[in-house]
């Protein structure tokens, strides 16, 4: 597979993922974090058996709902 074909496939896959996310009520959010915070999130996510995104969503939900300990 050529690099052009691979790039085209990646664009199609991303487009399809965005469609699936939208139909599931999900919206992409991008943010920049310091490396040390990302590393802490990755460790915590692994310990909880979650993806980093799932952990961030859980943290935000707890914060928004006032469930912060």
C-alpha positions in Angstrom: 0.0 0.0 0.0 1.5 3.4 -1.0 1.8 6.2 1.4 -0.9 8.1 -0.5 -3.3 5.2 -0.2 -2.5 4.9 3.5 -3.2 8.6 4.0 -6.5 8.4 2.1 -7.5 5.4 4.2 -6.7 7.3 7.4 -8.8 10.2 6.3 -11.7 7.8 5.6 -11.3 6.1 8.9 -11.3 9.4 10.8 -14.4 10.6 8.9 -16.2 7.3 9.8 -15.1 7.6 13.4 -16.4 11.2 13.6 -19.8 10.0 12.1 -20.0 7.2 14.7 -19.1 9.6 17.5 -21.7 12.1 16.4 -24.4 9.4 16.2 -23.5 8.4 19.8 -23.8 12.0 21.0 -20.1 12.4 21.4 -18.1 15.5 20.4 -14.3 15.8 20.0 -12.5 18.1 22.4 -8.9 18.9 22.0 -6.7 20.4 24.7 -3.0 20.7 25.6 -1.7 19.5 28.9 1.7 19.4 30.5 3.6 16.1 30.0 3.7 15.3 33.7 -0.1 15.6 34.0 -0.6 13.4 30.9 1.7 10.8 32.5 -0.3 10.9 35.7 -3.5 10.4 33.8 -2.1 7.5 31.9 -0.9 5.8 35.1 -4.3 6.3 36.8 -6.2 5.2 33.7 -4.2 2.0 33.5 -4.7 1.3 37.2 -8.5 1.8 36.7 -8.6 -0.3 33.5 -9.8 2.7 31.5 -8.6 4.7 28.5 -7.1 8.1 29.2 -10.2 9.6 27.6 -12.6 7.6 29.7 -10.7 8.7 32.9 -10.8 12.4 31.8 -14.5 12.1 31.2 -15.1 10.5 34.6 -13.1 13.2 36.3 -15.0 16.0 34.5 -18.4 14.3 35.3 -17.4 14.1 39.0 -16.4 17.7 39.0 -19.5 19.0 37.2 -21.8 17.0 39.4 -20.0 18.2 42.6 -18.8 14.6 43.4 -15.2 15.7 44.1 -13.9 14.3 47.4 
